[in-house]
Amino acid sequence: LLFARGLKMKSEKAWLVLDFDDLIQGPECERFQTQINIWNHIYAGNIAELDNIMQRYKSLRPHSVQFLVYILKTCLQSLLYTGWLKASSRSLVDLRTKPGRDRLYRAVCQQGMGCLPGFDMDTLLVRSKHRVIVQYILHILFELT
């Protein structure tokens, strides 16, 4: 699913340089905003709010649960990348800000591992503030799949 046009990767030195000025409007944009909201709760470690969202989604139709599984997997992947990017100091995206973290999440949604050329992680780098939320996500994914 593409939610933005004009995605650009610059040279090898420029990591995650993206242009999201031309966002697509309509249902895709609304669904993507839902993803961003969940991503922000996950990044903040807000388990109580995330649990409320999970309970609402579990009671919906199967395709909604599949969408939730996609979001959780993408969030988990994005969390791993934040740890790696902070440790490697290679990102031009400021992960200390909400727009920077949202930009990383969008890149992961659109390109998966392709958003980080040269990505190589021998060890999982989960920041201590994210360990509990990662365990929660894994628990939910095992429960849903």
Secondary structure as the mmCIF struct_conf table of DSSP 4:
data_model
#
loop_
_struct_conf.conf_type_id
_struct_conf.id
_struct_conf.beg_label_comp_id
_struct_conf.beg_label_asym_id
_struct_conf.beg_label_seq_id
_struct_conf.end_label_comp_id
_struct_conf.end_label_asym_id
_struct_conf.end_label_seq_id
STRN STRN1 ALA A 4 ARG A 5
TURN_TY1_P TURN_TY1_P1 GLU A 12 LYS A 13
BEND BEND1 LEU A 16 LEU A 16
BEND BEND2 ASP A 21 ASP A 21
STRN STRN2 ASP A 22 LEU A 23
HELX_LH_PP_P HELX_LH_PP_P1 ILE A 24 GLN A 25
BEND BEND3 GLY A 26 GLY A 26
HELX_RH_AL_P HELX_RH_AL_P1 PRO A 27 ALA A 44
TURN_TY1_P TURN_TY1_P2 GLY A 45 GLY A 45
HELX_RH_AL_P HELX_RH_AL_P2 ILE A 47 LYS A 58
TURN_TY1_P TURN_TY1_P3 SER A 59 SER A 59
BEND BEND4 LEU A 60 LEU A 60
HELX_RH_AL_P HELX_RH_AL_P3 PRO A 62 SER A 88
TURN_TY1_P TURN_TY1_P4 SER A 89 SER A 89
BEND BEND5 LEU A 92 VAL A 93
TURN_TY1_P TURN_TY1_P5 LEU A 95 ARG A 96
BEND BEND6 THR A 97 THR A 97
HELX_RH_AL_P HELX_RH_AL_P4 LYS A 98 GLN A 111
HELX_RH_3T_P HELX_RH_3T_P1 GLY A 112 CYS A 115
BEND BEND7 LEU A 116 LEU A 116
TURN_TY1_P TURN_TY1_P6 PRO A 117 GLY A 118
BEND BEND8 ASP A 122 THR A 123
HELX_RH_3T_P HELX_RH_3T_P2 SER A 128 HIS A 130
HELX_RH_AL_P HELX_RH_AL_P5 ARG A 131 LEU A 144
#
